[in-house]
Amino acid sequence: MKKILIVEDELAISMVLGAYIENAGYDVDYAYNGEEALQKLEEETPALILLDIMMPYVDGWSVLSFIRKKSACPVIMLTALSDTEQKLKGFENGADDYITKPFIGEEVIARVQAVLRRSPTYQEDERMKYYGDLKINYVSHQVFLNGIEVPFTPRDLSVFLFLASNPNQTFTRDQLLDHVWGSDYDGSDRAVDLAIKRIRKLLNGWDPKDGEIKTLRGLGYQFYIQEKQ
């Protein structure tokens, strides 16, 4: 049974979330502040984390930063803030989704399930590809650079693998949103730009002559490799 960690300092909200999640068939664990969350994450990695931003001792941003240094575990941010800039900050720092309080329990479950099942289909899903020092395993959905696994978040991995499975094809932001975020996504298309920025940062040591994530101004993005003669 997949375990969901709820990191929320308000007991009533935690209990309501926990009840919905357990009824949906998941195991639930709780942390009531950022410090407690960090302790739990040192011991285990849950299938997904629901993370409040405004917490005592250690806030949600610090917890998210800790998670992304050691894990690609999916994270859905919980907050009473509805400011667009706050949402963009969450995506830029590696959050997979964002839920604003007050929320509807059914919506939380739908978003949890969407993030957990997010696994794009690939045209080359049973093949291994090498691009210089970059290795892509389409079976295990892992990417290695210089022999070290690249710590993509689940959504960024989905973006990268979708582009890589369609080399030298250009995709607009809207196409990438449809393929990776889903047709029901109602956020800004800047989420695509932020994902590409994070992907490029993680692939910083990859030799451009072997391939690159290219921007075609006014058109979109592509996984570019030089065609062999």
SULTABEL-V535066 format. One record per helix or strand. SS is the DSSP state (h for helix, s for strand). FROM is the first residue (numbers start at 1). LEN is the number of residues. If there is no record, write none. Layout:
BEGIN
ss=(SS & SS)
from=(FROM & FROM)
len=(LEN & LEN)
END
This chain:
BEGIN
ss=(s & h & s & h & s & h & s & h & s & h & s & s & s & s & h & s & h & h & s & s)
from=(3 & 11 & 27 & 34 & 48 & 60 & 74 & 84 & 97 & 105 & 128 & 134 & 142 & 148 & 154 & 171 & 173 & 190 & 212 & 220)
len=(5 & 13 & 5 & 10 & 5 & 11 & 6 & 9 & 4 & 12 & 4 & 4 & 4 & 2 & 11 & 1 & 9 & 13 & 5 & 5)
END
